[in-house]
């Protein structure tokens, strides 16, 4: 498995891109913003031009968050999973308009515009140059889309998970509130656990650690960063098995 951060001499050929719902709405906003989806498309096209196989998992925070719903957490998670389907279908439609072929996979809904999640279908889509959009989380409540990203990364045999955020990596403190916050360029999973750093939720982190899938946490909102990450350039924070 390729583990880079060596200055751009390597290229990840299979990636899982994990987006928050804010990537579709803008930071702190709700709904959809055409400028934000335009940014996603402009970031993705140069990566696809390199024939990189891309899987995509998107959250639903732009539509609602569990803490905002006065319902049982399991029910809230069900609503959230449906929200990821809504976002995935929106992204699929925007990709089609932009000339980017994609397929939406889901285990929780059966719609004319979705396909059931089957490994041969995922591989067929990726080999055809289509973006595999994984919706519906893990298909079970009590797991976040971070966990879904780790699970789907294993299923599509991704070399790396690219966790797109609004900050430029993993810090030892909140850089918004701590002027002396230190950014890590590279960490091992063990170091991140020892330091109690918030890379992903614990379940997702455990999967990545067990199956040795590196994670790059980077600022998605800066133009060109996705391509830099795919090329293995030193960007954000690389979390490695060793």
C-alpha positions in Angstrom: 0.0 0.0 0.0 1.3 3.4 -1.0 2.1 5.8 1.9 3.5 9.0 0.6 4.0 12.6 1.8 7.3 12.5 0.0 7.0 15.6 -2.2 4.7 14.4 -5.0 6.6 11.6 -6.6 3.8 9.1 -6.0 0.2 8.9 -7.0 -2.6 7.2 -5.2 -4.6 5.2 -7.8 -7.6 4.4 -5.6 -9.0 6.9 -3.1 -12.0 7.2 -0.8 -12.9 10.9 -0.4 -14.8 11.7 2.8 -16.8 14.9 2.7 -18.8 16.6 5.3 -22.2 18.0 4.5 -20.7 21.5 4.7 -18.8 20.8 1.5 -22.2 21.2 -0.2 -23.5 24.1 1.8 -20.6 26.1 3.0 -19.3 26.3 6.6 -22.1 26.7 9.1 -24.8 26.8 6.4 -27.6 24.5 5.5 -29.0 23.2 2.3 -27.1 23.4 -1.0 -24.8 26.0 -2.5 -24.0 25.8 -6.2 -20.7 27.5 -5.6 -19.7 24.7 -3.2 -20.7 21.9 -5.6 -18.8 23.8 -8.3 -15.7 23.7 -6.1 -16.1 19.9 -5.6 -16.4 19.4 -9.3 -13.4 21.6 -10.1 -11.3 19.7 -7.5 -12.3 16.3 -8.7 -11.9 16.7 -12.5 -8.1 16.9 -12.5 -7.9 13.8 -10.3 -10.2 11.9 -12.6 -8.1 13.0 -15.6 -5.3 11.0 -14.0 -7.5 7.9 -14.1 -7.6 7.7 -10.4 -10.5 5.5 -9.1 -12.6 7.5 -6.7 -15.1 6.5 -4.0 -17.1 9.2 -2.3 -18.8 9.3 1.1 -20.7 12.5 2.1 -22.3 13.4 5.4 -25.6 15.1 6.0 -24.7 17.9 8.3 -25.9 20.5 5.8 -29.5 19.1 6.1 -29.7 18.3 9.8 -27.7 17.0 12.8 -28.8 14.5 15.3 -28.4 16.8 18.2 -30.9 19.2 16.6 -33.6 16.6 16.5 -35.6 15.9 19.6 -36.0 12.2 18.9 -34.4 8.9 19.9 -30.7 8.7 18.8 -31.4 5.6 16.8 -34.3 7.3 14.9 -32.1 10.4 14.5 -29.4 8.2 12.9 -32.0 6.8 10.5 -32.9 10.3 9.5 -29.2 11.1 9.0 -28.7 8.1 6.8 -31.5 9.1 4.6 -30.0 12.6 4.5 -26.8 11.1 3.0 -28.9 9.6 0.3 -30.4 13.0 -0.5 -26.9 14.5 -0.7 -25.6 11.7 -2.8 -28.4 12.0 -5.3 -27.8 15.8 -5.5 -24.1 15.2 -6.1 -24.8 12.6 -8.7 -27.1 15.0 -10.6 -24.5 17.8 -10.4 -21.8 15.4 -11.6 -24.0 14.4 -14.6 -24.5 18.0 -15.5 -20.7 18.5 -15.4 -19.9 15.5 -17.5 -18.6 13.3 -14.6 -20.0 9.8 -14.7 -21.0 8.4 -11.3 -23.1 5.8 -9.6 -25.0 6.1 -6.3 -24.8 2.9 -4.2 -27.2 2.3 -1.2 -28.2 -0.5 1.0 -31.1 1.4 2.7 -33.2 2.6 -0.3 -34.1 1.2 -3.7 -34.7 3.9 -6.2 -34.4 4.0 -10.0 -31.4 6.3 -9.6 -29.5 4.1 -7.0 -27.8 0.7 -7.2 -27.6 -2.0 -4.6 -24.2 -2.2 -3.0 -22.5 -5.2 -4.6 -18.8 -5.6 -4.8 -18.8 -6.6 -8.5 -20.9 -3.5 -9.3 -18.5 -1.2 -7.4 -15.6 -2.7 -9.3 -17.4 -2.4 -12.6 -18.2 1.3 -11.9 -14.6 2.1 -10.9 -13.1 0.4 -13.9 -15.4 2.3 -16.1 -14.0 5.6 -14.7 -17.2 6.4 -12.7 -17.2 7.9 -9.2 -18.7 5.4 -6.7 -20.9 7.5 -4.4 -21.7 5.5 -1.3 -24.9 6.7 0.5 -26.7 5.5 3.5 -23.8 5.4 5.9 -23.0 1.9 7.1 -26.7 1.0 6.7 -26.9 0.8 10.5 -27.6 3.4 13.2 -25.0 4.4 15.9 -22.2 4.6 13.3 -21.0 7.9 11.8 -20.1 8.6 8.1 -16.5 8.4 9.2 -17.2 4.7 9.9 -18.9 4.4 6.6 -15.9 5.9 4.9 -13.6 3.4 6.5 -15.9 0.5 5.6 -16.3 1.5 2.0 -12.6 2.2 1.6 -11.9 -1.4 2.5 -14.7 -2.7 0.2 -13.4 -0.7 -2.8 -9.7 -1.5 -1.9 -8.8 2.1 -1.6 -5.1 2.9 -0.9 -6.0 5.9 1.3 -8.9 7.8 2.9 -8.8 11.5 2.2 -10.7 13.3 4.9 -11.8 16.7 3.6 -12.2 19.2 6.3 -12.1 23.0 6.8 -8.7 22.9 8.6 -5.3 22.1 7.2 -4.7 19.0 9.2 -4.7 17.5 12.7 -3.7 19.8 15.6 -2.9 19.2 19.3 -5.5 21.9 20.1 -8.3 23.8 18.4 -6.4 26.2 16.1 -9.4 28.6 16.2 -9.2 29.1 19.9 -5.5 28.3 20.7 -2.9 30.5 19.1 -0.1 28.1 19.9 -1.8 25.0 18.4 0.6 22.7 16.7 -0.2 21.0 13.4 1.2 17.5 12.9 2.5 16.7 9.4 2.6 13.0 10.1 1.4 10.7 12.8 0.9 6.9 13.4 -2.4 5.6 14.6 -0.9 4.7 17.9 0.5 8.2 18.4 -2.9 9.7 17.6 -4.6 7.4 20.1 -2.0 8.2 22.8 -2.5 11.9 22.3 -6.3 11.6 22.0 -6.3 13.5 18.8 -9.6 13.9 16.9 -8.8 12.3 13.5 -12.0 10.3 13.1 -14.4 8.7 15.5 -13.1 5.7 17.4 -14.9 3.1 15.4 -13.7 4.4 12.1 -10.2 4.8 13.5 -10.1 1.3 14.7 -11.1 -0.1 11.3 -8.4 2.0 9.6 -5.8 0.9 12.1 -6.7 -2.8 11.9 -6.7 -2.9 8.1 -3.8 -0.5 7.7 -5.5 2.2 5.6 -3.7 5.5 5.9 -5.7 8.7 6.4 -4.9 12.2 5.1 -6.7 15.1 6.8 -6.5 18.2 4.7 -8.2 21.5 4.0 -10.6 20.8 1.1 -11.7 24.4 0.7 -8.3 25.5 -0.7 -8.2 25.1 -4.4 -5.9 22.4 -5.7 -5.5 20.6 -2.4 -7.3 17.4 -3.5 -5.0 16.9 -6.4 -1.9 17.6 -4.2 -3.1 15.0 -1.7 -3.7 12.4 -4.5 -0.2 13.1 -5.8 1.3 12.3 -2.4 2.5 15.9 -1.8 3.1 17.0 1.8 -0.3 18.4 2.6 -2.4 18.3 5.8 -1.7 15.5 8.2 -0.9 11.9 7.1 -1.9 9.3 9.7 -0.2 5.9 9.0 -0.3 2.4 10.3 3.4 2.6 11.4 
